[in-house]
Amino acid sequence: MILDVKVVPGAKKNLFKQEAGQIKIYLTAPPLEGKANALLVRFLAEHFNVRKQDIEIIKGLKSRRKTINIKSI
């Protein structure tokens, strides 16, 4: 399954929201040294109940807009 998401780092809590046909993921981690990307992978693995190895950021490693591949769904 491929997801196009917008990530909002530095939020007060981790949250998965669907707003106006767009998926927004709020993360508590700062956008420094890959911390937000690591938390994004952990958060999505828990949300979709899959292994972290099954989550791959295809595009947008240094952007707020990301394309994510979830292999087991």
C-alpha positions in Angstrom: 0.0 0.0 0.0 1.4 3.4 -1.0 0.5 6.5 1.1 1.2 10.1 0.4 1.4 11.9 3.7 2.3 15.3 5.2 4.3 15.1 8.4 4.2 17.8 11.1 7.2 17.4 13.4 7.4 19.0 16.8 3.8 18.4 17.7 2.5 18.0 21.2 1.4 14.4 20.6 1.7 11.7 17.9 -1.5 11.7 15.9 -2.8 10.3 12.6 -5.4 12.5 10.9 -7.2 12.6 7.6 -8.1 16.2 6.7 -9.6 17.3 3.4 -8.6 14.1 1.6 -5.0 14.3 2.8 -3.3 12.3 5.5 -1.5 14.4 8.1 0.8 12.8 10.7 1.7 14.8 13.7 4.9 13.7 15.5 6.5 14.8 18.7 10.1 14.3 17.4 12.0 17.3 16.0 13.0 17.3 12.3 16.7 16.8 13.2 19.1 14.0 12.3 16.4 11.7 11.1 14.5 11.6 14.4 11.2 12.4 12.9 11.6 9.8 10.2 12.5 7.1 12.7 9.5 8.0 14.8 7.3 8.1 11.7 8.3 4.5 10.9 7.6 3.3 14.5 4.3 5.2 14.7 3.0 3.8 11.4 4.1 0.3 12.3 2.0 0.5 15.5 -0.9 2.2 13.7 -1.2 -0.4 11.0 0.0 -3.3 13.2 2.9 -4.3 11.0 6.6 -4.7 11.5 8.9 -1.7 11.2 10.8 -3.5 8.4 7.6 -3.4 6.4 7.5 0.4 6.3 9.7 2.2 3.8 9.9 6.0 3.0 10.1 6.0 -0.8 10.3 9.8 -1.3 10.7 12.9 0.9 13.4 11.9 3.4 14.1 15.6 4.0 10.7 16.9 3.2 7.4 17.2 5.1 5.6 15.6 2.2 6.5 11.9 2.0 5.5 8.8 0.0 5.4 5.7 2.2 5.2 2.1 1.1 3.7 -0.4 3.6 4.5 -3.8 2.4 2.3 -6.2 4.4 -1.0 -4.5 3.7 
